[in-house]
Amino acid sequence: MKKILYLAILFALIFINPIYASSNFNVTINNSIFKVKSAGVEINGEKLNTEFKPYIKNGRTFVPIREITEKLGANVNWDNKNKSITIKNDSKIIKMQIDSSTVFVNDKKMSVDKDQVPKLTSYKTPRSETKTMVPLRFISETFGYDVDWDNDKVVATISTIKSANLSEEKKSNIQKVSSNKNTNNSNNSLFYQSNQEKKETKKLENNLDSGKKEEVFDSLSLEPEDEQKNRVIKDKLQVNGKLKIVVDPGHGGKDSGAVAVDTKTLEKDLNLEVASRLCSILKNKGYDVIMTRSRDEYIKLVDRASVSNDNNADLFLSIHFNSADNPSASGIEVLYASEKNVKIKDTVQKNFAKCLQKSLVKETGANDRGIINRPAIAVTSKTKTVAALVELGFISSPDDLNKIKDSDYIDLLVRGIANGVDDYVNNYTE
């Protein structure tokens, strides 16, 4: 009887909430062999079935163009002579070329980063076929569709149809997917990294993608191995005396961070402006505040984390603004490194991110992009205590930038962060 019950439960888990087996496999791109990670794709609650598995390479999910365009209700034309692609739906026309970062959206020229360019990818199938692979998020979001990521299942989910037009079954599936929006995103989010940051985090991401989590985080362990095995994860942060918070203005010096669409506004300057105002407010609230930088200078990511660890800080907060290839991308999100992935942490991490996100959206009315677990970010994964990284808007978006350049809006952002800190301290510390 127990065996039958076990099998019934297992059957239900498999077919009600499918889990995609994540694995690494080899593909050939531009005559070079690459090890990539397989990913699942669901569109309007239905799995994308294809012989040619979608894969993750350098943090980007690629999908076979024919299969994805059909599911998105778009048409695709392939020009073999020029190795170019034209994808059309009712409102947008996207033109891309193999191995080119230049794209056209409704004949407007723009660029994608080098990790998002379309590729001809050869699979080791019985027929050794080559497929045109395109970046999932760029295509989907350019068409105005919502893309979410379930980090635990390694599944990208896309919603193209308003809920009123869906069957009850599809509504249910999408609602299940959407319920994970605020906690299960991953490195497929629109998260900007400068070239300097990419150099420092590349090894972390490569080891994570290949499943070598122990190699990534073993060097971060500050306690004996037997104590690590027996660690107890606390819901609340233990604070002795005045709470100490490290505020980290991202980038600086030779690392400008993102450059705004006006080509003049630099992320590093905005980060420092927000951090400086925030520092004053937090001190007035009675917190002990340390800044990783107070002027325009470059500090390595690991050294920023060391400021927190060396001072036994209670909270670590990194200040950033975002950027994306798609100018319509907008809003605020908060990143964190889950204690499930980073074994030097002994306190639940997402609660701090949730408090910050909720308060920032309340104060600013900005688009809510949710909270995202990104364990390969050095400043959050190498800090012992509770840490978060706020992305306060897209300076690649003309609409976001107009608000961000307003001093009164900066005050709203600062107040949102400060109130989020208060909310966390009041509810999750003891």
ABEGO torsion letter per residue (X at the ends): XAAAAAAAAAAAAAAABBBBBBBBBBBBBGGBBBBBBBBBBBBGGBBBBBABBBBBBGGBBBBBAAAAAAAAGBBBBBBAAAGBBBBBBAABBBBBBBGBABBBBGGBBBBBBAAABBBBBBBBBAAGBBBBBBBAAAAAAAAGBBBBBBAAAGBBBBBABBAAABBAAAAAAAAAAAAAAAAABBAABBBBBBAAAAAAAAAAAAAAAAGBAAAAAAAABABBAAAAAABBBBABBBBBEBBBBBBBBBEEEABAEBBBAAGABBAAAAAAAAAAAAAAAAAAAGBBBBBABABBBBBBAAAAAAAAAAAGBABBBBBBBBBBABAABBEBBBBBBBAAABAABABBAAAAAAAAAAAAAAAAGBBBAEBBBBAABAAAAABABBBBBBBAEBAABAAAAAAAABAAAAAAAAAAAAAAAAAAAAAABX
